[in-house]
Amino acid sequence: MLKKCFSILFLLFSLMTVLAAVTPEEIVPVEYIEELLRDRDVSVIHEEDDFSLSLVPQCKYREKIISDRIEKTSSPYTAEFLYLVSKKEVLESGKKNMKDISMEDISEIFTALSNMSGMRYRFSDSNPDGTVLYKKVCTVESDEKRKEIADAVSRNCNGMNLYCHQHDRLLGNLYFLLKYEMQEDELYLSITNMNNLGLLGFNACKKENLRINIHVTDCGEDILFYISADANYENVLKMFSIRKVIKKLMNERLDAIYRWFFFQF
């Protein structure tokens, strides 16, 4: 009898949690909600003179995402992607036999940095398995001491700052500072480059001139996944018409992060 009562209480609590969760219609910019519900994803690749952000959800960290921008003085780049992820679809295709996805699970995924090693991208009909993007990813001690250390995996990442090393297939060795904030049904991750990014022998982006924002909202049955990149590239890119290449490389990497997240369950 006692076991039955606990089961009923658990079901009631689960139902109340779902009912209390925000819906995409409440927090997604109204001009994009129809497309998002239909296609499950929306993207905005901004023109060079457009410094706005269009897809940021109505969330606790909205103002911080919008105001904490890279100063644009040379060749700016801004891209945004918004994904609506069905928890049911993720869990049914997953391998961990999980019953639900919590913000604590998502925190654990985004702090286990070494799990990004072998992340793949550039999927196609002729290459369904894709190509390895990051040969190795690991947590490092600090910006000054870039020695590999064990991942600081946490189910509550609020307030954490981590340093990350990525060996990128095309861009080489990259270092980033990751700053985490987490409240109830939201997780916000800000990623800033801590070394210059080079391409084809050119210094494409100086230290602290690229910021990637990741924001995740628990919408009950769905996960709303926002990711954007904000950068100031060097003027030399205009001279050699490399801007289109940079945009393609960055857009591919943002999409790869989302795909990787999807398959962590």
N, C-alpha and C positions, 0 to 999 in steps of 0.2 A: 504493500500500500504506500509506504514511504517513498519507495523508488518511483512509483507511478506519479506521486505528487511532485517529486523533483523533475521528472520528465515534462510534466505539464508546465511547471514554472519556467523551465528552460525554453520551451516552445513559446511561451508568452513573452519572455524577455527577448528572444530572437525576433518575434513579430514586432515588438515595440521598437527595437533597434532599427529595423527596416523602415517602419513608419516614420521614425524620427529623422532618418537620413535625408539630406538635401537631394533634390533631383537636378539633372542636367538643365532642365528648363529654367530653374531658379537662378543658376549661376553662370551659364554660358551666354555671351553677348547675343542679343536677340536676333541680329542679322545673320548669325551663323548656326543657330540651333536646328533649323530645318535640314540643312546640309549635313550637320553632324549626326542627327538621328537617322538620316537616310543612308549615309555612306560610312558612318562610324569614325570618320576622320576628316579634318579640315586643315588646310595649310595656307599661310600667307607669306610669300617671299617679297619683302618690301623693296621698293625702288631705292636707288642710292640716296635720294634726297628726302626719303620718308623715314623719319626717326620714331614714328609712333609704334605702339603695340596694340594689336587689334583683338587678340584671342584670349587675353588674360582673364580667367574666371573671376567672378565675384567671390573672393575668398579672403581669409584673414591676412594673407601676405600680398594681396593685390598691389597696394600702394608701394610696398617695398620692392616688388618686382619691377614696377613701372619707374620708380624714382632712382633705383640703384643701377644706373646705366653707364656704359662705357662712353667717355667723351669722344665725340666724332670730330676729327680735324683733318683726316686724310681721305681714305676710301672706305666709307662705312658699309657694314653688312648687317642686316637684321632679318631673321627668319623665325617663323612661329609654326608649331604643329600642335594640334589638339586631337586626342584620340578618346573614343568612348569604348571602354573594354568591358565586355560581359564577364562577370565572375564565373558564371555557370560554364561558359564556353572555355575559359582558361582552365578551370578545374577538371572539366571532362577530358580535355586534351593533355592534362598534366600527368606527371609520373610520381607525385609525392602522396597521392591519395588523401589530399587535404579536403576538409569539409567546407571551409570558408577561407576568405582572405581578409586579414585584419591589417590595420596600419602598422602593428608590430611586425607582422610578416614582411611588409614592404620596407620597413626600417632595416630589418635584418638583411634583405637583399641588397639595399643600397650601401650598406657598410661592409659587406663582404666583397671588397674591391677585387681581390684576386680571381673571383669567379667570372670576371669580365675577360680573362685570358682566353684567347681563341674565339672571341666575339666575331661573328661573320656578317657580311654585307654583300651587296651586288648580286642578289638572287635573280634568276631568270629561268625561262623554260630550258635553255641550253645549259644552265648552271644552277640546278635546283638547290644544291647544298650551299651555294654562295662561296665567297672568298674570305679568308681570315683577314680581319681588319686589325685587331690588336693581338700581336704574337704573345705578348706578356703584359699583365697588369698586376701591380702590387701596391701595398701601402708602404710608404717610406716615413722615416723618422721626422723630418722637417724639411723646410726649404733649404736650410744650410747643410743639414746632414741627410743626404739622400740615400741612406742605407736602408735596405729592405727590412721590414719588420712584419710580424704577424698582423693579420687583419683585426681591427678593433670592432668585431661584429657585435651589434647591439640591437635590442628590440625597442629601445627608446633612444633615438639618436638626437633628441633635442639638445641644442647647445654644443654639439660635437664639431670639432675642426679636424679634418684629416688631410694628409698629403698623399698624393697618388702619382705613380709613375706608369706611363703607358708606352709600349713600344709599338708605334703606329706603322702600318705596312708602308705608307708613302711618306709620312711626315717625320719618321724617326722617333727619337726619344723625347717624350713630352712629360712635363711635370705640372700638376694642378693642385690648387687648394680647394678643398670641399668644405663648405659650411652648411650645417644641417639645422633645421628648425622643425619641430613637430608638436602639433596640438590636436587632441581628440581625433577628428576625422580628416586631418590634413598633414601633409609632409612637404616641406620646401627644401630643396637642395640647390645651392648656388656654387658654381664651379668656375674658377678663374685660372687662367694660364700663368705659370710661374717661370716660364722660360720663353725665349723668342721662338716663334713658329717659322720654319723655313720651307720653301718649295722651289725646286729646280735651281737651287743655289741662291735664291733671293730671300731676304729677310721679309717675310710676308706680314708678320704681326708681332709687335714687341710684347715683352712681359707685361702682364696685367692689362692687356688690350683686347682680351676675348673673355666673355662671360657666357656661360651656359646656365640657364635656369630650368629646373625641373620641379613641377608642382603636381602633387597627386591628391585627389579628393575622393574619399569614400562616399559613393552615392547609393549605398545599400546594395542593390543588385548589380551595379556597375562601378567601374573605376574611371574617373575622369583624369586623363594623363595629359598635362601641358608641358611642352618643352620648347625652349627658344634659345637662339644664339644671337649675341649682340657683340659686334666687333668693330675695331678701327684698324683697317689694313693700311699698309704703307703706300704712298703715292706711286712708287715704282711699279706697282701692279697695273696701274692705268697705262703706263708707258709701254708695257709689254703685253697688254691685253690678257692678263692672267686672271682678271676678276671673275670671269665666267667659270674658270677652272676651280677657283677657290670656293665659289658658291656651290658648285656641284659637290666638291669634297665635303663641305660642311653639311649640306643638306643630307647627303648619304650617311654621315656620322650621326646626325640627330635621329634619323629613322632607324639606324642600327641599334641605338640605345633603347628605343621603344621595343623593337623586335626582341632584343635580348631580355628585357624586362618581362615580356609576355611569356617567354619560354623558361623562366626561372621556377615556375610552379609545376 
